[in-house]
Each structure stands twice: as C-alpha cells, then as structure tokens.
Amino acid sequence: MSMMLQGLNSTNVEDMAIDGKDGFLITAEPFEAAADGPSNVYKAVYWLDSIDCECGPVSVGTTSVTITSTYPLDVTEGLLSSLSVVKGEASSMATATDGQDFPPN
C-alpha cells in the first residue's frame, strides 16, 4: 500500500483486449523500490459497457473496470485473458441521512 501512496512511474502502455473489450495495460515501477516489494505494478483498464465513439478511434462507457496486479507479467496477462466481469444490480440498502449505506435490519 505504501508503494501506491508514494507513486508509480509508468514505463509502458499497451493496448489489449480485456473481457472482449478494448482496453489497455499500464506497466509501472514504484518511485521508491521496497526491499520486499514488487519491481513492477500492472494496471489494466477498460469500459465494461464499451461502445465505439464517433469522436475518434476510442471507446466510451459509463462503468470503468480497473485491475491492479503485482504478479509477474505472464501471470497477469493470463488472468486478464480469462477475466469475465458481469454488471450486477445494487442490493436494496437503506441510505442513512449522512449518505452512508447500511444493510436492512
């Protein structure tokens, strides 16, 4: 966690299909290497409800999916290639007056 708070230096961005959608995989290195920490951090991002945009060669959506991994690249790519995310419905929860959600009694 401290590595994420201290920051990451992006070293590579690669377009890739994730869950059948256009996405990308960022490779980053921690600014301050920890003796027991990973040397690389991978962050994959895509739109769950991706649609093509007439505004250019991009896709857009309303539900972003972000996956962060410190596994080696080959393991991370294997996990991403088998990923399937399904958008569910929010559970019925009562909302407190301060905006905090609580489960029903």
Rosetta silent file (secondary structure, phi, psi, omega in degrees, C-alpha in Angstrom):
SEQUENCE: MSMMLQGLNSTNVEDMAIDGKDGFLITAEPFEAAADGPSNVYKAVYWLDSIDCECGPVSVGTTSVTITSTYPLDVTEGLLSSLSVVKGEASSMATATDGQDFPPN
SCORE:     score description
SCORE:     0.000 S_00000001
   1 L     0.000  -39.727 -179.462    0.000    0.000    0.000 S_00000001
   2 H   -63.184  -32.529  178.072    2.819    2.405    0.801 S_00000001
   3 H   -61.677  -41.959 -179.722    4.199    1.821   -2.699 S_00000001
   4 H   -67.299  -36.282 -179.706    0.900    3.007   -4.219 S_00000001
   5 H   -72.370  -32.205 -179.876    0.865    6.091   -1.969 S_00000001
   6 H   -77.482  -17.989  175.864    4.465    7.003   -2.826 S_00000001
   7 L   108.593  158.618  179.782    3.652    6.859   -6.532 S_00000001
   8 E  -127.682  147.089  178.101    4.362    4.850   -9.627 S_00000001
   9 E  -106.065  107.977  179.563    6.364    5.684  -12.729 S_00000001
  10 E   -66.911  128.882 -178.386    4.547    4.467  -15.858 S_00000001
  11 E  -113.680  -18.305 -178.262    7.020    2.837  -18.219 S_00000001
  12 E  -160.106  141.479  173.506    4.760    1.284  -20.879 S_00000001
  13 E  -127.046  125.061 -176.891    1.155    1.406  -22.081 S_00000001
  14 E  -125.401  126.006  173.937   -0.078   -1.427  -24.295 S_00000001
  15 E   -67.733  139.569  176.879   -3.482   -1.676  -25.997 S_00000001
  16 E  -158.974  154.843  175.106   -5.115   -5.037  -25.373 S_00000001
  17 E   -82.917  129.608  177.974   -8.487   -6.740  -25.395 S_00000001
  18 E  -129.044  123.535  179.878   -9.754   -7.382  -21.863 S_00000001
  19 L    56.655   33.916  179.381  -13.014   -9.255  -21.324 S_00000001
  20 L    75.883    8.561 -178.298  -13.695   -8.869  -25.057 S_00000001
  21 E  -117.350  156.581  174.018  -13.454   -5.065  -24.833 S_00000001
  22 E   -70.929  129.548  178.665  -10.801   -2.580  -25.972 S_00000001
  23 E  -151.229 -166.889  176.977   -8.595   -1.688  -23.034 S_00000001
  24 E  -149.893  157.477  179.217   -5.003   -1.104  -22.092 S_00000001
  25 E  -120.520  121.691  178.086   -2.357   -2.410  -19.724 S_00000001
  26 E   -98.892  131.613  171.809   -0.019    0.021  -17.978 S_00000001
  27 E  -103.710  130.243 -178.006    3.337   -1.208  -16.690 S_00000001
  28 E  -137.468  155.424  175.484    4.729    0.900  -13.860 S_00000001
  29 E  -118.009  142.605  176.016    7.626    0.858  -11.441 S_00000001
  30 E   -63.927  142.936  176.127    7.484    2.201   -7.895 S_00000001
  31 L   -62.726  -40.158  178.043    9.345    5.515   -7.451 S_00000001
  32 L  -118.350  111.410 -178.568   10.927    4.098   -4.305 S_00000001
  33 L   -71.167  133.197  175.266   11.702    0.397   -4.506 S_00000001
  34 L   -96.920  144.164 -177.585   10.966   -1.561   -1.336 S_00000001
  35 L   -56.574  -39.087 -177.645   13.242   -4.466   -0.461 S_00000001
  36 L  -104.460    7.812 -176.804   10.315   -6.881   -0.240 S_00000001
  37 L   -91.756  166.993  178.729    8.064   -5.108   -2.781 S_00000001
  38 L   -72.501  152.777  178.641    7.373   -5.918   -6.419 S_00000001
  39 L   -84.166  -24.886  178.477    9.566   -4.423   -9.140 S_00000001
  40 L  -132.575  148.829  173.890    6.584   -3.829  -11.459 S_00000001
  41 E  -124.234  135.468 -179.383    2.924   -2.997  -10.986 S_00000001
  42 E  -114.317  134.760  177.911    0.402   -3.642  -13.764 S_00000001
  43 E  -128.749  118.743  178.168   -2.853   -1.742  -14.120 S_00000001
  44 E  -105.661  139.527 -176.968   -5.431   -2.825  -16.695 S_00000001
  45 E  -138.945  137.039  172.406   -8.364   -0.542  -17.553 S_00000001
  46 E  -158.119  165.370  176.332  -11.407   -0.932  -19.813 S_00000001
  47 E   -90.499  125.902  178.265  -15.065    0.101  -20.088 S_00000001
  48 L   -65.996  -36.558 -178.844  -17.466   -2.677  -19.033 S_00000001
  49 L  -110.260   45.577 -173.988  -20.213   -1.172  -21.230 S_00000001
  50 L   -60.921  135.453  171.497  -17.881   -0.075  -24.017 S_00000001
  51 E  -134.282  150.157  177.250  -19.286    1.423  -27.206 S_00000001
  52 E   -69.783  146.621 -178.195  -17.443    2.865  -30.190 S_00000001
  53 L  -112.887  136.431  176.581  -17.352    6.635  -30.345 S_00000001
  54 L   -70.994   -7.776 -176.362  -17.752    8.728  -33.488 S_00000001
  55 L   -78.959   -1.599 -179.691  -15.301   11.165  -31.874 S_00000001
  56 L   148.478 -171.239 -177.489  -12.300    9.105  -32.971 S_00000001
  57 L   -81.104   58.009 -179.130  -10.664    5.704  -32.584 S_00000001
  58 L  -133.442  164.105  171.661  -11.733    5.380  -28.947 S_00000001
  59 E  -115.997  156.494 -179.404  -14.396    3.620  -26.955 S_00000001
  60 E  -133.524  165.133  178.278  -16.519    5.162  -24.223 S_00000001
  61 L  -172.187 -175.519  178.685  -18.720    3.899  -21.431 S_00000001
  62 L  -116.921  -14.055 -178.996  -20.146    4.613  -18.001 S_00000001
  63 L  -120.669  106.498 -179.581  -18.695    1.715  -15.994 S_00000001
  64 E   -89.278  138.655  175.419  -14.910    1.622  -15.779 S_00000001
  65 E  -115.675  127.464  178.455  -13.099   -1.549  -14.679 S_00000001
  66 E  -126.106  127.031  179.486   -9.592   -1.223  -13.229 S_00000001
  67 E  -120.481  128.362  177.602   -7.474   -4.225  -12.225 S_00000001
  68 E  -113.915  134.340 -177.518   -4.150   -3.805  -10.419 S_00000001
  69 E  -137.017  142.823  171.373   -1.647   -6.663  -10.233 S_00000001
  70 L  -114.344    8.100  173.477    1.799   -7.200   -8.783 S_00000001
  71 L   -68.934  162.289  175.087    2.064  -10.726  -10.213 S_00000001
  72 L   -58.422  158.806 -175.292    4.646  -11.246  -12.989 S_00000001
  73 H   -56.085  -44.812 -177.511    3.577  -10.065  -16.459 S_00000001
  74 H   -63.734  -37.628  177.673    2.864  -13.550  -17.830 S_00000001
  75 H   -69.424  -43.824  178.875    0.609  -14.397  -14.870 S_00000001
  76 H   -59.822  -46.946  179.426   -1.141  -11.010  -15.073 S_00000001
  77 H   -63.390  -37.562  176.658   -1.788  -11.432  -18.815 S_00000001
  78 H   -63.561  -42.685  177.812   -3.105  -14.963  -18.198 S_00000001
  79 H   -65.444  -41.756 -179.915   -5.513  -13.701  -15.541 S_00000001
  80 H   -65.919  -34.098 -179.183   -6.668  -10.834  -17.764 S_00000001
  81 H   -71.849  -18.990  179.835   -7.282  -13.198  -20.692 S_00000001
  82 L  -104.067    3.805 -175.446   -9.620  -15.307  -18.529 S_00000001
  83 L   -72.530  137.814  172.805  -11.436  -12.373  -16.914 S_00000001
  84 L  -142.986  112.088 -179.268  -15.202  -12.029  -17.222 S_00000001
  85 L  -107.041  132.687  178.921  -16.933   -9.216  -15.344 S_00000001
  86 L  -120.003  127.836  179.824  -20.727   -9.044  -15.211 S_00000001
  87 L   -75.795  124.040  178.619  -22.503   -5.902  -14.092 S_00000001
  88 L  -102.256 -176.212  177.266  -24.986   -6.714  -11.359 S_00000001
  89 L  -101.026  146.285  178.541  -27.702   -4.733   -9.698 S_00000001
  90 L   -65.317  142.110  177.103  -27.134   -2.849   -6.467 S_00000001
  91 L   -71.178  155.074  178.769  -28.617   -4.527   -3.449 S_00000001
  92 L   -77.627  110.640 -178.877  -31.554   -2.848   -1.780 S_00000001
  93 L  -129.112  142.005  176.301  -29.974   -0.973    1.102 S_00000001
  94 E   -75.321  141.093  179.539  -31.371    1.769    3.260 S_00000001
  95 E  -103.455  127.031  177.610  -29.445    5.046    2.986 S_00000001
  96 L   -73.252  165.034 -177.821  -28.684    6.948    6.159 S_00000001
  97 L   -66.073  -23.324  179.300  -29.141   10.721    6.263 S_00000001
  98 L   -89.147    6.678  177.756  -25.361   11.272    6.085 S_00000001
  99 L    91.341   -6.965  179.836  -25.136    9.329    2.796 S_00000001
 100 L   -81.079  136.292 -179.369  -23.637    6.201    4.336 S_00000001
 101 E   -90.089  137.494  176.314  -25.284    2.955    3.235 S_00000001
 102 E  -126.246  143.963  175.828  -26.397    0.383    5.763 S_00000001
 103 L   -68.762  153.393  178.587  -27.848   -3.071    5.082 S_00000001
 104 L   -63.925  151.630  179.254  -31.529   -3.537    6.021 S_00000001
 105 L   -72.666    0.000    0.000  -32.200   -4.869    9.531 S_00000001
